[in-house]
Amino acid sequence: MRIGLVTIVVEEYDPAIAFFVDVLGFELVEDSPSFTNDGRPKRWVVVRPPGTQTGLLLARADGDRQAGAVGNQVAGRVGFFLQVPDFDATFTRMTLAGVEFVTSPRTEAYGRVAVFLDIAGNRWDLLGPA
């Protein structure tokens, strides 16, 4: 058993793809035309960190209720955790790419951590070894 995908609701597909692929370094696994349950066109967009199986389904908000979830997937909490082998290099690269960090890096018992926002405004922990 495993989790295959986790959905992140975004405003638009292409800026979200650019953020996850070009800024975070994820792979674009799939970008295919698809349809909503009532037949309207949409895209099936999946990204994931290299070498992993679990991916993110980037879903464009469809309607007011979903638009309200953009950037608030987990009610303002950190809901996503990106573990990297070299925290300092990744933090520097992300900062230079314009990623917004909402906390400064700090060292905890479990390693180095800083909170950043994705393109939708969701909070993520960037995590590295102590």
C-alpha positions in Angstrom: 0.0 0.0 0.0 1.2 3.5 -0.7 -0.1 7.0 -1.4 0.2 7.7 -5.1 -1.0 11.3 -5.4 -1.9 14.3 -3.3 -3.9 17.1 -4.8 -2.9 20.7 -4.6 -5.5 23.1 -5.9 -3.9 25.9 -7.9 -5.2 29.0 -9.8 -3.7 28.0 -13.2 -1.7 25.0 -14.5 1.2 26.6 -16.2 2.5 28.8 -13.4 2.1 25.9 -11.0 4.1 23.6 -13.3 6.8 26.2 -13.7 7.1 26.6 -9.9 7.3 22.9 -9.1 9.5 21.9 -12.0 11.7 25.0 -12.6 11.9 26.3 -9.1 11.7 23.2 -6.9 13.2 20.8 -9.3 10.3 18.3 -9.5 9.7 16.2 -12.6 6.7 16.7 -14.8 5.3 13.2 -14.9 2.1 13.9 -16.9 0.3 16.8 -18.5 -2.7 15.3 -20.4 -6.0 16.7 -21.6 -8.9 15.4 -19.5 -12.5 16.3 -18.7 -14.5 17.2 -15.6 -17.3 14.9 -14.4 -19.7 17.1 -16.4 -17.7 17.0 -19.6 -15.8 20.3 -19.4 -12.1 20.3 -20.5 -9.3 20.3 -17.9 -5.8 18.9 -17.6 -4.4 16.0 -15.6 -1.1 17.4 -14.3 1.2 15.3 -12.1 4.7 16.4 -10.7 6.9 14.7 -8.3 10.4 15.0 -6.8 13.0 13.0 -8.8 13.3 9.4 -7.7 10.1 9.2 -5.7 6.8 7.5 -6.3 4.4 9.9 -4.6 3.4 12.8 -6.8 1.3 15.9 -6.6 -1.8 16.3 -8.8 -2.0 20.0 -9.7 -5.7 20.7 -10.0 -6.9 24.1 -11.3 -9.7 25.4 -9.1 -13.1 24.8 -10.5 -15.7 27.2 -9.0 -15.8 29.4 -6.0 -15.5 26.7 -3.4 -12.3 25.3 -4.8 -10.9 28.8 -5.5 -11.3 29.5 -1.8 -9.0 26.5 -1.1 -6.1 27.8 -3.2 -3.3 28.5 -0.7 -5.4 27.3 2.2 -5.3 23.5 1.6 -4.6 22.8 5.3 -6.1 25.9 7.0 -2.8 27.8 7.2 -0.8 24.9 8.8 2.3 23.4 7.3 0.9 20.6 5.3 3.7 19.5 3.0 7.3 18.5 3.8 10.1 18.6 1.3 13.1 16.6 2.6 16.5 17.4 0.9 20.0 16.1 1.5 21.7 19.5 1.4 19.5 22.0 3.3 21.8 25.1 2.9 22.3 24.6 -0.9 18.6 24.1 -1.5 17.6 27.0 0.7 20.0 29.3 -1.2 18.9 28.1 -4.6 15.2 28.5 -3.7 15.8 31.9 -2.2 17.6 33.1 -5.3 14.7 31.7 -7.4 12.3 34.0 -5.5 10.7 31.4 -3.2 9.1 33.2 -0.2 10.3 31.8 3.1 8.1 32.8 6.0 10.6 31.6 8.7 14.3 31.8 8.9 16.2 28.5 8.9 16.6 26.9 12.3 18.0 23.7 13.7 15.7 21.3 15.5 16.3 17.9 17.0 15.1 16.3 13.7 17.2 18.6 11.5 17.3 21.9 9.7 14.0 23.5 8.8 12.5 26.6 7.2 8.9 27.2 6.2 8.2 28.4 2.6 5.1 29.1 0.5 4.4 27.3 -2.7 2.9 29.1 -5.8 -0.6 28.8 -4.3 0.4 30.1 -0.9 0.4 26.7 0.9 3.0 26.3 3.7 5.8 23.7 3.3 8.6 22.7 5.5 12.0 22.5 3.8 13.8 19.9 5.8 17.4 18.8 5.9 19.7 16.8 8.1 20.9 18.3 11.3 
